[in-house]
Amino acid sequence: QVQLVESGGGSLQAGGSLRLSCAASGFTFSTYCMGWFRQAPGKEREVVATINTFGASGYADSVKGRFTISKDDAKNTLYLQMDNLGPDDTAMYYCAQGTWRWSCPPINDMGAVNVGRWGQGTQVTVSS
């Protein structure tokens, strides 16, 4: 069965950096579109970044230039490097397996409809 396990969340001050990891198993990791989503209290879950099987990435405008998505196919692990964090980045961050293989939908079209499996999430809290 598909399993996605996030780690690396925590609490930090604005301007700091954090790297999230997602350990994947139960599917051919290298062939799937993968992504990171986040959900703040009272808000809907939103896409943060996606990466396709070739390493091409897409980012939400709110994180572009600050976050970097990457993956290590040999380790079946997805990463999200987050730099210059601010209070608006406070959320539960979720790793997601896309339903698409090889490529990802356009970032603005990426939502739950294109997600096959979710991780349980890791909390990121940024104080001002």
NUTIMAR-78806 format. One record per atom (N, C-alpha, C): x, y, z; residue in three letters; atom name. Coordinates in Angstrom, 2 decimals. Each point is the difference from the previous one (the first is absolute). Layout:
<zakes>
X,Y,Z,ALA,CA
...
</zakes>
This chain:
<zakes>
0.83,-1.18,0.00,GLN,N
-0.83,1.18,0.00,GLN,CA
0.88,1.25,0.00,GLN,C
-0.56,1.06,-0.54,VAL,N
0.71,1.26,-0.07,VAL,CA
0.12,0.60,1.39,VAL,C
1.21,0.43,0.35,GLN,N
0.23,0.69,1.26,GLN,CA
0.88,1.21,-0.24,GLN,C
-0.37,1.10,0.63,LEU,N
0.76,1.24,-0.05,LEU,CA
0.16,0.50,1.42,LEU,C
1.24,0.16,0.43,VAL,N
0.28,0.40,1.38,VAL,CA
0.86,1.25,0.01,VAL,C
-0.58,1.10,0.47,GLU,N
0.71,1.28,0.05,GLU,CA
0.80,0.13,1.28,GLU,C
1.05,0.80,-0.07,SER,N
0.79,0.34,1.17,SER,CA
0.69,1.33,-0.25,SER,C
0.53,0.59,1.05,GLY,N
0.78,1.22,-0.13,GLY,CA
-0.70,1.27,0.42,GLY,C
-1.27,-0.08,0.36,GLY,N
-0.70,1.19,0.45,GLY,CA
0.47,0.45,1.36,GLY,C
-0.41,1.20,0.39,GLY,N
0.39,0.54,1.28,GLY,CA
-0.37,1.45,0.13,GLY,C
0.47,0.61,1.07,SER,N
-0.26,1.42,0.28,SER,CA
1.29,0.79,-0.16,SER,C
-0.11,1.18,-0.62,LEU,N
1.15,0.85,-0.22,LEU,CA
-0.44,1.44,-0.18,LEU,C
0.96,0.90,0.02,GLN,N
-0.30,1.42,-0.17,GLN,CA
0.05,0.40,-1.46,GLN,C
-0.69,1.08,-0.30,ALA,N
-0.03,0.53,-1.36,ALA,CA
1.42,0.22,-0.52,ALA,C
0.18,-0.34,-1.27,GLY,N
1.30,0.13,-0.63,GLY,CA
0.80,-1.28,0.02,GLY,C
-0.44,-0.98,0.76,GLY,N
0.71,-1.25,0.11,GLY,CA
-0.31,-0.96,-1.13,GLY,C
0.67,-1.14,0.04,SER,N
-0.14,-1.01,-1.04,SER,CA
-0.32,-1.36,0.61,SER,C
-0.63,-0.82,-0.80,LEU,N
-0.38,-1.34,0.42,LEU,CA
-0.04,-0.89,-1.23,LEU,C
0.35,-1.26,0.17,ARG,N
-0.12,-0.96,-1.08,ARG,CA
-0.92,-1.14,0.41,ARG,C
-1.05,-0.20,-0.77,LEU,N
-0.93,-1.08,0.23,LEU,CA
0.37,-1.20,-0.86,LEU,C
-0.26,-1.19,0.52,SER,N
0.24,-1.23,-0.74,SER,CA
-1.26,-0.83,-0.04,SER,C
-0.14,-0.78,-1.05,CYS,N
-1.12,-0.92,-0.15,CYS,CA
0.54,-1.33,-0.49,CYS,C
-0.09,-1.01,0.84,ALA,N
0.43,-1.34,-0.36,ALA,CA
-1.17,-0.75,-0.64,ALA,C
0.19,-0.44,-1.23,ALA,N
-1.07,-0.65,-0.76,ALA,CA
0.27,-1.49,-0.16,ALA,C
-1.08,-0.77,-0.03,SER,N
0.11,-1.43,-0.22,SER,CA
-1.30,-0.53,-0.58,SER,C
0.05,-1.19,-0.60,GLY,N
-1.20,-0.64,-0.49,GLY,CA
-0.37,0.32,-1.43,GLY,C
0.83,0.77,-0.69,PHE,N
-0.24,0.33,-1.40,PHE,CA
1.31,0.37,-0.65,PHE,C
-0.02,0.12,-1.33,THR,N
1.21,0.35,-0.73,THR,CA
0.19,1.51,0.08,THR,C
0.67,0.42,1.04,PHE,N
0.14,1.41,0.35,PHE,CA
0.50,0.85,-1.16,PHE,C
0.99,-0.48,-0.71,SER,N
0.65,0.80,-1.03,SER,CA
-0.90,0.35,-1.18,SER,C
-1.10,-0.72,-0.19,THR,N
-0.85,0.20,-1.17,THR,CA
-1.20,0.92,0.25,THR,C
-0.18,0.46,1.23,TYR,N
-1.18,0.78,0.33,TYR,CA
0.28,1.47,0.21,TYR,C
-0.96,0.80,-0.40,CYS,N
-0.03,1.38,0.46,CYS,CA
-0.15,0.00,1.52,CYS,C
0.82,0.78,0.68,MET,N
-0.05,0.12,1.45,MET,CA
-0.15,1.47,0.36,MET,C
-0.55,0.24,1.18,GLY,N
-0.19,1.38,0.39,GLY,CA
-0.06,0.22,1.50,GLY,C
0.12,1.26,0.37,TRP,N
-0.20,0.45,1.36,TRP,CA
-1.20,0.94,0.05,TRP,C
-0.84,-0.22,0.97,PHE,N
-1.14,0.87,0.28,PHE,CA
0.10,0.51,1.42,PHE,C
-0.76,1.03,0.31,ARG,N
-0.06,0.47,1.37,ARG,CA
-1.41,0.47,0.32,ARG,C
-0.32,-0.04,1.29,GLN,N
-1.32,0.44,0.45,GLN,CA
0.14,0.71,1.34,GLN,C
-0.39,1.26,0.01,ALA,N
-0.02,0.79,1.22,ALA,CA
-1.38,-0.11,0.63,ALA,C
-0.11,0.23,1.31,PRO,N
-1.30,-0.08,0.67,PRO,CA
-1.03,0.90,-0.66,PRO,C
-1.18,-0.54,-0.28,GLY,N
-1.07,0.77,-0.59,GLY,CA
0.13,0.24,-1.49,GLY,C
1.03,-0.53,-0.62,LYS,N
0.21,0.19,-1.43,LYS,CA
0.00,-1.34,-0.72,LYS,C
-0.23,0.04,-1.29,GLU,N
0.02,-1.20,-0.81,GLU,CA
1.43,-0.43,-0.29,GLU,C
0.15,-1.27,-0.26,ARG,N
1.30,-0.52,-0.35,ARG,CA
0.42,0.55,-1.36,ARG,C
1.24,0.44,-0.10,GLU,N
0.49,0.60,-1.23,GLU,CA
1.32,-0.62,-0.42,GLU,C
0.21,-0.04,-1.30,VAL,N
1.25,-0.54,-0.51,VAL,CA
1.14,0.97,0.26,VAL,C
1.14,-0.54,0.34,VAL,N
1.21,0.78,0.21,VAL,CA
0.96,-0.16,-1.16,VAL,C
0.24,-1.25,-0.39,ALA,N
0.95,-0.29,-1.07,ALA,CA
-0.24,-1.40,-0.54,ALA,C
0.38,-0.21,-1.25,THR,N
-0.06,-1.31,-0.62,THR,CA
1.30,-0.30,-0.72,THR,C
0.24,-1.28,-0.21,ILE,N
1.18,-0.42,-0.76,ILE,CA
-0.36,-1.25,-0.79,ILE,C
0.40,-0.03,-1.27,ASN,N
-0.32,-1.15,-0.83,ASN,CA
1.16,-0.99,-0.04,ASN,C
-0.18,-1.06,-0.77,THR,N
0.98,-1.07,-0.01,THR,CA
1.35,0.45,-0.55,THR,C
0.01,1.06,-0.78,PHE,N
1.23,0.52,-0.59,PHE,CA
0.66,1.08,0.85,PHE,C
-0.62,0.35,1.11,GLY,N
0.55,1.01,0.88,GLY,CA
-0.48,1.40,-0.26,GLY,C
-0.89,0.18,-0.97,ALA,N
-0.56,1.32,-0.26,ALA,CA
-0.98,0.36,1.11,ALA,C
0.08,1.23,0.48,SER,N
-0.77,0.41,1.16,SER,CA
-0.92,1.18,-0.29,SER,C
-1.01,0.13,0.84,GLY,N
-0.89,1.13,-0.04,GLY,CA
-0.27,0.48,1.41,GLY,C
-0.23,1.32,0.16,TYR,N
-0.18,0.58,1.33,TYR,CA
-1.17,0.96,0.03,TYR,C
-0.67,0.01,1.15,ALA,N
-0.99,1.02,0.24,ALA,CA
0.69,1.36,0.07,ALA,C
-0.69,1.04,-0.44,ASP,N
0.60,1.33,0.00,ASP,CA
0.45,0.43,1.39,ASP,C
-0.70,-0.45,1.02,SER,N
0.30,0.42,1.36,SER,CA
1.33,-0.52,0.52,SER,C
0.54,-1.05,-0.63,VAL,N
1.25,-0.58,0.48,VAL,CA
1.12,0.06,-1.03,VAL,C
-0.30,0.45,-1.19,LYS,N
0.99,0.04,-1.07,LYS,CA
1.20,0.85,0.41,LYS,C
1.17,-0.57,-0.20,GLY,N
1.23,0.68,0.37,GLY,CA
0.46,-0.28,1.41,GLY,C
-0.87,-0.59,0.82,ARG,N
0.34,-0.30,1.38,ARG,CA
0.06,-1.50,0.28,ARG,C
-0.84,-0.76,-0.69,PHE,N
-0.08,-1.45,0.21,PHE,CA
0.58,-0.73,-1.19,PHE,C
0.56,-1.17,0.25,THR,N
0.52,-0.86,-1.05,THR,CA
-0.44,-1.43,0.23,THR,C
-0.68,-0.57,-0.98,ILE,N
-0.40,-1.40,0.08,ILE,CA
1.04,-0.84,-0.73,ILE,C
0.31,-1.16,0.54,SER,N
0.95,-0.90,-0.63,SER,CA
-0.33,-1.43,0.41,SER,C
0.64,-0.95,-0.65,LYS,N
-0.21,-1.39,0.37,LYS,CA
1.24,-0.83,-0.25,LYS,C
0.11,-1.08,0.72,ASP,N
1.08,-0.96,-0.15,ASP,CA
-0.65,-1.34,-0.32,ASP,C
0.00,-0.37,-1.27,ASP,N
-0.68,-1.22,-0.42,ASP,CA
0.63,-1.25,0.60,ASP,C
1.30,0.02,0.21,ALA,N
0.68,-1.16,0.59,ALA,CA
-0.45,-0.24,1.43,ALA,C
-0.42,1.06,0.69,LYS,N
-0.45,-0.10,1.38,LYS,CA
-1.52,0.06,0.15,LYS,C
-0.70,0.13,-1.12,ASN,N
-1.46,0.14,0.02,ASN,CA
-0.43,1.11,0.97,ASN,C
0.68,1.12,-0.09,THR,N
-0.24,1.09,0.94,THR,CA
-0.22,1.32,-0.73,THR,C
-1.00,0.72,0.44,LEU,N
-0.33,1.32,-0.51,LEU,CA
0.40,1.03,1.04,LEU,C
0.49,1.17,-0.44,TYR,N
0.45,1.04,0.90,TYR,CA
-0.66,1.33,-0.32,TYR,C
-0.08,0.83,1.01,LEU,N
-0.39,1.39,-0.19,LEU,CA
0.92,0.87,0.84,LEU,C
0.88,0.72,-0.66,GLN,N
0.87,0.94,0.67,GLN,CA
-0.72,1.33,0.09,GLN,C
-0.17,0.51,1.21,MET,N
-0.73,1.24,0.23,MET,CA
0.94,1.02,0.61,MET,C
0.19,1.10,-0.70,ASP,N
0.88,1.07,0.46,ASP,CA
-0.80,1.28,0.21,ASP,C
0.56,0.89,0.82,ASN,N
-0.63,1.29,0.28,ASN,CA
-1.46,-0.16,0.39,ASN,C
-0.25,-0.85,0.95,LEU,N
-1.36,-0.29,0.43,LEU,CA
-0.61,1.18,0.74,LEU,C
-1.30,0.15,-0.16,GLY,N
-0.75,1.03,0.69,GLY,CA
-1.23,-0.57,0.66,GLY,C
-0.67,0.78,0.84,PRO,N
-1.20,-0.49,0.70,PRO,CA
-1.07,-0.55,-0.95,PRO,C
-0.11,0.55,-1.20,ASP,N
-1.00,-0.48,-0.96,ASP,CA
0.29,-1.42,-0.48,ASP,C
1.19,-0.51,0.27,ASP,N
0.34,-1.37,-0.37,ASP,CA
-0.41,-1.01,1.05,ASP,C
-0.51,0.47,1.13,THR,N
-0.45,-0.90,1.05,THR,CA
-1.16,-0.85,-0.49,THR,C
0.16,-1.31,0.05,ALA,N
-1.01,-0.93,-0.51,ALA,CA
0.43,-1.43,0.27,ALA,C
-0.93,-0.91,-0.21,MET,N
0.33,-1.40,-0.07,MET,CA
0.40,-0.29,-1.44,MET,C
1.16,-0.58,-0.18,TYR,N
0.51,-0.29,-1.33,TYR,CA
-0.16,-1.48,-0.32,TYR,C
-0.55,-0.28,-1.17,TYR,N
-0.31,-1.36,-0.41,TYR,CA
0.76,-0.39,-1.26,TYR,C
0.56,-1.17,0.02,CYS,N
0.55,-0.63,-1.18,CYS,CA
-1.14,-0.68,-0.76,CYS,C
0.05,0.03,-1.32,ALA,N
-1.08,-0.57,-0.79,ALA,CA
0.53,-0.72,-1.23,ALA,C
-0.60,-1.14,-0.29,GLN,N
0.24,-0.71,-1.24,GLN,CA
-1.05,0.43,-1.02,GLN,C
0.42,0.52,-1.12,GLY,N
-0.92,0.39,-1.05,GLY,CA
-0.58,-1.21,-0.71,GLY,C
-1.12,0.20,-0.66,THR,N
-0.59,-1.07,-0.80,THR,CA
0.65,-0.11,-1.37,THR,C
0.72,1.04,-0.41,TRP,N
0.70,0.01,-1.27,TRP,CA
1.35,-0.67,0.11,TRP,C
0.35,-0.73,-1.02,ARG,N
1.34,-0.54,-0.15,ARG,CA
0.79,0.83,-1.00,ARG,C
1.30,0.10,0.25,TRP,N
0.97,0.66,-0.89,TRP,CA
-0.07,1.53,0.05,TRP,C
-1.18,0.54,-0.03,SER,N
-0.14,1.45,0.02,SER,CA
-0.99,0.43,1.08,SER,C
-0.05,1.30,0.27,CYS,N
-0.92,0.57,0.97,CYS,CA
-0.97,0.94,-0.70,CYS,C
-1.19,0.16,0.56,PRO,N
-0.89,1.03,-0.53,PRO,CA
0.61,1.38,0.20,PRO,C
-0.47,1.00,-0.74,PRO,N
0.45,1.37,0.27,PRO,CA
-0.24,0.33,1.46,PRO,C
0.89,0.77,0.59,ILE,N
-0.05,0.24,1.44,ILE,CA
-1.36,0.57,0.43,ILE,C
-0.58,0.87,-0.80,ASN,N
-1.28,0.61,0.36,ASN,CA
-1.16,-0.98,-0.05,ASN,C
0.18,-1.13,-0.66,ASP,N
-1.02,-1.03,-0.08,ASP,CA
0.22,-1.13,0.98,ASP,C
1.07,0.07,0.75,MET,N
0.35,-1.07,0.93,MET,CA
-0.81,0.12,1.28,MET,C
-0.79,-1.03,0.28,GLY,N
-0.82,-0.02,1.19,GLY,CA
-0.31,-1.43,0.39,GLY,C
-0.91,-0.17,0.93,ALA,N
-0.34,-1.32,0.51,ALA,CA
-0.46,-0.95,-1.10,ALA,C
-0.60,0.55,-1.06,VAL,N
-0.47,-0.83,-1.10,VAL,CA
1.15,-0.72,-0.69,VAL,C
1.20,0.53,0.12,ASN,N
1.18,-0.58,-0.63,ASN,CA
0.91,-0.72,0.98,ASN,C
-0.48,-0.25,1.20,VAL,N
0.77,-0.69,1.03,VAL,CA
-0.54,-1.39,0.25,VAL,C
0.89,-0.99,-0.04,GLY,N
-0.40,-1.36,0.28,GLY,CA
0.12,-0.37,1.45,GLY,C
1.08,0.43,0.65,ARG,N
0.25,-0.32,1.40,ARG,CA
0.61,1.19,0.71,ARG,C
-0.34,0.13,1.28,TRP,N
0.53,1.05,0.86,TRP,CA
0.82,-0.60,1.13,TRP,C
1.03,0.73,0.41,GLY,N
0.65,-0.31,1.26,GLY,CA
-0.83,0.58,1.13,GLY,C
0.43,-0.24,1.24,GLN,N
-0.76,0.48,1.16,GLN,CA
0.36,1.42,0.39,GLN,C
1.05,0.52,-0.55,GLY,N
0.35,1.39,0.21,GLY,CA
1.06,0.23,1.06,GLY,C
0.69,1.12,-0.13,THR,N
0.95,0.44,1.00,THR,CA
-0.20,1.50,0.22,THR,C
-0.04,0.42,1.25,GLN,N
-0.35,1.37,0.34,GLN,CA
1.21,0.92,-0.11,GLN,C
-0.21,1.15,-0.63,VAL,N
1.00,1.06,-0.06,VAL,CA
-0.61,1.25,0.62,VAL,C
0.66,0.53,1.01,THR,N
-0.48,1.19,0.68,THR,CA
1.09,1.06,-0.01,THR,C
-0.33,1.16,-0.57,VAL,N
0.97,1.09,-0.15,VAL,CA
-0.47,1.19,0.82,VAL,C
0.81,0.44,0.93,SER,N
-0.33,1.13,0.84,SER,CA
0.68,1.26,-0.51,SER,C
-0.64,1.15,0.24,SER,N
0.54,1.27,-0.46,SER,CA
1.00,0.57,0.98,SER,C
</zakes>
